[in-house]
Amino acid sequence: MRERARERAAPVDGHRARKRFGQHFLVDTGVVRGIVDAIAPQDGQHIVEIGPGLGALTGVLLERVDAIQAVELDRDLARRLRGRYPAARLALHEADALVFDFGLALPADARAAGQRLRIVGNLPYNISSPLLLHLLEQRAIVDDLHFMLQKEVVDRIVAGPGSADYGRLSVLMQSFCHCVRLFDVPASAFDPPPRVESAVVRMALRRERDAADPAPLQTVLAVAFGQRRKMLRGTLLPWLAQRGVDAPEIEPTARAEEIGIDVWWTLADRVAARGPAGPVV
């Protein structure tokens, strides 16, 4: 995104950011509009915002569409949002997004018609990875995700093989989503400013893996990346051999970050064919 004069959106008076919720409120209206432009929301879509906070993103979304839904954990912020927007425009779920059943946001008739959720948000950085994994579990009802995340997390999501950032999160997210980094966001765009830089990422779900079980893949990745500096001849390959799984695609001297996603899925399929792998120790 090009540099521009940063206007400050007017915050709701009297709310102090709470560290336990990882609250850093987006106040740069140029960044907010850039996110909404990237989302390109349309009336009739089922849009769910995670962590609307002071409503900076909420307000601009509601300039573009008639109604959205939101999931907010902070009861004070939820009360303020209800005071600003009628329920017909903002359907608010007062809940923890880490355990929220996003199926509650998709009416049965919409699901029967093949419609899915579009989920957006400026996520609390302390829960971003577990929240992404939670959303993958519900991916069959999700169309796409547009999130503001810590820059280092986005680096990991979009990294390719051979990169120091390439790891378990890269393989998992790219296995189930088409991941595109949109733009970076400086700490000055937030109040209070975080100690890290941020970035916006789009993750569009890959429909061909809706029915795939990620558990065998997660097990294989945990073994391989658990000691990522070691060659796979000392970590993954012995573990596979103990389970009677051949891996001719893997050079013994290779390290986990050198292996492409298709190979990881091939190995996961072989592990799954052998039955439950048991806990990784």
Secondary structure, 3 states (H helix, E strand, C coil): CCCCCCCECCCCCCCCCCHHHCCCEECEHHHHHHHHHHHCCCCCCEEEEECCCCCHHHHHHHHHCCCEEEEECCHHHHHHHHHHCCCCCEEEEECCCCCCCHHHHCCHHHHHCCCCEEEEEECCHHHHHHHHHHHHHCHHHEEEEEEEEEHHHHHHHHCCCCCCCCCHHHHHHHHHEEEEEEEEECHHHEECCCCCCEEEEEEEECHHHCCCCCHHHHHHHHHHHHCCCCCHHHCHHHHHHHCCCCCCCCCCCCCHHHCCHHHHHHHHHHHHHCCCCCCCC
